[in-house]
């Protein structure tokens, strides 16, 4: 028997052992109670080739799905390293009975724009029913759940709370708990890595589809790890728990960036065209709720600028660079947006250049911009006239305390204690859900 056959046999043994309750912490995870804390000192292991969750599932011959009616939650990012979609992989396998598809924001095939309501339809390529999870129903309904025995989730996320895919994942888990169905998460890398946690937990009164769970803005977990935490920390509504299984990646470690995986990036949404943009989303995504053109939406640099019609670009770049922030440099920039509200208007400010992705504090930059821009021109107030956008800004933050503090004196040092209050405790709590 060759090494590959031995590896496959070992994995199959682990799966069936987990299913019968003989193992509680192995590569394939089926859990009915909260995991114990993970021992941080690990024995040396032989490096393994990198495999996504879907590729591990293929290696083990789809064993967890055999004999079951399968629903798949996915979008164009659900692909293997050869860019073959999980949808097609499951549909073409004679070991899998794929019966229904579920589309998040942007849809199963990615043919909807941001914010577009996604309707129920039939997938033209497979003939399977597609149930929308970004329209009238954001949670799978009874009609859909009665079709399936197990819900498989395979979507590339970007590691930021306000990105709606993790909200969809949690609502799928909630529906599975309601209707006694299984959930299987095919794990994927967090492009921000697994060591960065920034921002406060969501405060009462500020839960929404962009702040669905009591987690920080940047949460430092893969979607599989986050699913475990949601399930066993009682973070799903009413403390519900589903029968959860995670198919982990092979050869992944917390300090890996997306480039280290050797994978090609499939845009997770129209304004996240490459893996590095995920970092910039964390830098400016909240302030962009006030004015998308301010952060490069409508131009060629989504989430990578901080500009206005009034600020002096050289002064702003000088002020931001004078802060001596680690891992980032600011360059004066000038442009006219191609679309959105300020289409064709002259804007100037800074382009953000991250020089060290491990050292930079991502989320504080947008608040420091508010601080420094106000010092340059006390009449410059990005909040002015944007009262109808306050709620979305606050939902992104998970609280209104940051906005109220910044509007009072435009001094981030006053708001910093609120922004940073929960990160360390969350990171410590989340360690017991680590798979890598």
ChimeraX attribute file (.defattr): number of C-alpha atoms within 10 A of each C-alpha:
attribute: neighborCount
match mode: 1-to-1
recipient: residues
	/A:1	5
	/A:2	6
	/A:3	8
	/A:4	10
	/A:5	11
	/A:6	11
	/A:7	13
	/A:8	15
	/A:9	13
	/A:10	12
	/A:11	20
	/A:12	19
	/A:13	12
	/A:14	19
	/A:15	23
	/A:16	15
	/A:17	16
	/A:18	20
	/A:19	17
	/A:20	11
	/A:21	12
	/A:22	10
	/A:23	17
	/A:24	18
	/A:25	15
	/A:26	14
	/A:27	18
	/A:28	24
	/A:29	23
	/A:30	25
	/A:31	22
	/A:32	15
	/A:33	12
	/A:34	14
	/A:35	16
	/A:36	11
	/A:37	13
	/A:38	14
	/A:39	9
	/A:40	9
	/A:41	6
	/A:42	7
	/A:43	6
	/A:44	6
	/A:45	6
	/A:46	7
	/A:47	9
	/A:48	9
	/A:49	10
	/A:50	18
	/A:51	22
	/A:52	23
	/A:53	22
	/A:54	26
	/A:55	23
	/A:56	21
	/A:57	19
	/A:58	15
	/A:59	17
	/A:60	16
	/A:61	16
	/A:62	18
	/A:63	16
	/A:64	19
	/A:65	20
	/A:66	13
	/A:67	11
	/A:68	15
	/A:69	17
	/A:70	24
	/A:71	25
	/A:72	24
	/A:73	28
	/A:74	25
	/A:75	28
	/A:76	23
	/A:77	22
	/A:78	23
	/A:79	24
	/A:80	18
	/A:81	16
	/A:82	8
	/A:83	14
	/A:84	13
	/A:85	20
	/A:86	25
	/A:87	21
	/A:88	13
	/A:89	15
	/A:90	19
	/A:91	17
	/A:92	13
	/A:93	13
	/A:94	10
	/A:95	15
	/A:96	20
	/A:97	18
	/A:98	24
	/A:99	19
	/A:100	23
	/A:101	26
	/A:102	26
	/A:103	25
	/A:104	28
	/A:105	25
	/A:106	23
	/A:107	26
	/A:108	26
	/A:109	16
	/A:110	18
	/A:111	13
	/A:112	17
	/A:113	13
	/A:114	12
	/A:115	10
	/A:116	13
	/A:117	17
	/A:118	24
	/A:119	17
	/A:120	18
	/A:121	14
	/A:122	14
	/A:123	15
	/A:124	9
	/A:125	7
	/A:126	15
	/A:127	11
	/A:128	15
	/A:129	17
	/A:130	24
	/A:131	29
	/A:132	26
	/A:133	28
	/A:134	22
	/A:135	17
	/A:136	11
	/A:137	14
	/A:138	19
	/A:139	24
	/A:140	19
	/A:141	16
	/A:142	11
	/A:143	9
	/A:144	16
	/A:145	20
	/A:146	11
	/A:147	13
	/A:148	20
	/A:149	19
	/A:150	23
	/A:151	26
	/A:152	24
	/A:153	27
	/A:154	27
	/A:155	25
	/A:156	26
	/A:157	21
	/A:158	28
	/A:159	29
	/A:160	28
	/A:161	28
	/A:162	26
	/A:163	23
	/A:164	19
	/A:165	25
	/A:166	26
	/A:167	21
	/A:168	24
	/A:169	24
	/A:170	21
	/A:171	20
	/A:172	26
	/A:173	29
	/A:174	24
	/A:175	22
	/A:176	25
	/A:177	19
	/A:178	15
	/A:179	14
	/A:180	15
	/A:181	20
	/A:182	20
	/A:183	28
	/A:184	23
	/A:185	26
	/A:186	25
	/A:187	26
	/A:188	23
	/A:189	27
	/A:190	24
	/A:191	25
	/A:192	29
	/A:193	22
	/A:194	23
	/A:195	15
	/A:196	19
	/A:197	25
	/A:198	25
	/A:199	24
	/A:200	24
	/A:201	25
	/A:202	24
	/A:203	17
	/A:204	9
	/A:205	10
	/A:206	21
	/A:207	16
	/A:208	16
	/A:209	19
	/A:210	21
	/A:211	27
	/A:212	24
	/A:213	23
	/A:214	19
	/A:215	27
	/A:216	26
	/A:217	27
	/A:218	24
	/A:219	26
	/A:220	26
	/A:221	29
	/A:222	27
	/A:223	27
	/A:224	29
	/A:225	23
	/A:226	20
	/A:227	25
	/A:228	27
	/A:229	23
	/A:230	22
	/A:231	25
	/A:232	19
	/A:233	16
	/A:234	13
	/A:235	18
	/A:236	22
	/A:237	13
	/A:238	8
	/A:239	12
	/A:240	18
	/A:241	25
	/A:242	23
	/A:243	18
	/A:244	23
	/A:245	24
	/A:246	24
	/A:247	23
	/A:248	29
	/A:249	26
	/A:250	18
	/A:251	14
	/A:252	21
	/A:253	16
	/A:254	18
	/A:255	14
	/A:256	16
	/A:257	20
	/A:258	19
	/A:259	12
	/A:260	11
	/A:261	18
	/A:262	11
	/A:263	16
	/A:264	15
	/A:265	19
	/A:266	16
	/A:267	16
	/A:268	23
	/A:269	18
	/A:270	13
	/A:271	18
	/A:272	20
	/A:273	15
	/A:274	16
	/A:275	20
	/A:276	18
	/A:277	19
	/A:278	22
	/A:279	24
	/A:280	22
	/A:281	24
	/A:282	26
	/A:283	24
	/A:284	27
	/A:285	25
	/A:286	23
	/A:287	24
	/A:288	22
	/A:289	20
	/A:290	22
	/A:291	20
	/A:292	21
	/A:293	26
	/A:294	27
	/A:295	31
	/A:296	23
	/A:297	20
	/A:298	19
	/A:299	20
	/A:300	12
	/A:301	17
	/A:302	22
	/A:303	28
	/A:304	24
	/A:305	28
	/A:306	30
	/A:307	27
	/A:308	23
	/A:309	16
	/A:310	14
	/A:311	19
	/A:312	20
	/A:313	22
	/A:314	16
	/A:315	16
	/A:316	24
	/A:317	22
	/A:318	15
	/A:319	19
	/A:320	23
	/A:321	15
	/A:322	11
	/A:323	10
	/A:324	10
	/A:325	14
	/A:326	15
	/A:327	15
	/A:328	19
	/A:329	18
	/A:330	22
	/A:331	17
	/A:332	19
	/A:333	18
	/A:334	17
	/A:335	16
	/A:336	17
	/A:337	20
	/A:338	15
	/A:339	13
	/A:340	13
	/A:341	12
	/A:342	18
	/A:343	14
	/A:344	12
	/A:345	14
	/A:346	14
	/A:347	22
	/A:348	23
	/A:349	28
	/A:350	27
	/A:351	22
	/A:352	24
	/A:353	14
	/A:354	20
	/A:355	12
	/A:356	12
	/A:357	16
	/A:358	16
	/A:359	13
	/A:360	17
	/A:361	19
	/A:362	23
	/A:363	21
	/A:364	19
	/A:365	20
	/A:366	20
	/A:367	23
	/A:368	19
	/A:369	23
	/A:370	21
	/A:371	22
	/A:372	21
	/A:373	28
	/A:374	18
	/A:375	15
	/A:376	14
	/A:377	12
	/A:378	11
	/A:379	11
	/A:380	16
	/A:381	15
	/A:382	16
	/A:383	18
	/A:384	10
	/A:385	10
	/A:386	13
	/A:387	11
	/A:388	10
	/A:389	14
	/A:390	16
	/A:391	17
	/A:392	20
	/A:393	22
	/A:394	21
	/A:395	23
	/A:396	26
	/A:397	28
	/A:398	31
	/A:399	23
	/A:400	18
	/A:401	15
	/A:402	22
	/A:403	18
	/A:404	13
	/A:405	17
	/A:406	19
	/A:407	16
	/A:408	10
	/A:409	12
	/A:410	23
	/A:411	18
	/A:412	22
	/A:413	14
	/A:414	14
	/A:415	18
	/A:416	15
	/A:417	12
	/A:418	17
	/A:419	24
	/A:420	16
	/A:421	15
	/A:422	18
	/A:423	20
	/A:424	12
	/A:425	9
	/A:426	19
	/A:427	20
	/A:428	10
	/A:429	12
	/A:430	20
	/A:431	19
	/A:432	18
	/A:433	21
	/A:434	21
	/A:435	22
	/A:436	17
